[in-house]
């Protein structure tokens, strides 16, 4: 059975292009792997909290030494890490907002980046990702075209997410773009082209 995790980070809810693209990716995954379990997490709707000094502090304390307040503060992070670890396929909805990702997705990233749990360092001092064996699809949407010059110099979504995911050990990453969504002559077929481009490994 394939466990699928769908992360949404759009301010537009059901009208969001990244959500629609993510749903189309999920549909094709489910066609290929009919025996699956889908879990969806709307990071905006749940008001994903930003990392606080108190929560960050608990990341460096052994679990058995946490007091009750510290256990409570780290509870969400623990849940998100467990959810990620149990997933086989992750679909990340990532609309480009002001050249980068929405803060809700960044907050999720901060909560799952756990020293000794999702990453570590080898004897040579280089980072070692501990979240391995995952397939990740990024459902990226943008009003302009950022997959090629000149727009690609301002794309801090796909390169950043690929770098971060790779740091944690998720190197099998496919970016699927719905772009030019606000460009006359492109927007009319942008979603159709994006959905047609979906290929499931």
ABEGO torsion letter per residue (X at the ends): XBBBBBBBABAAEAABAAAAAAAAAAAAAAAABABBBBBBBBAAAAGBBBBBAAAAAAAABBAAABBAAAAAAAAAAAAAAAAAAABABBBBBBBBBGGBBBAAAAAAAAAABBBGAABBBBAAGBBBBABBGBBBBBBBBBABBAABOAAAAABAAAAAAAAAAAAAGBABBBBBBBBGAABBGAAAAAAAAAAAABBBX
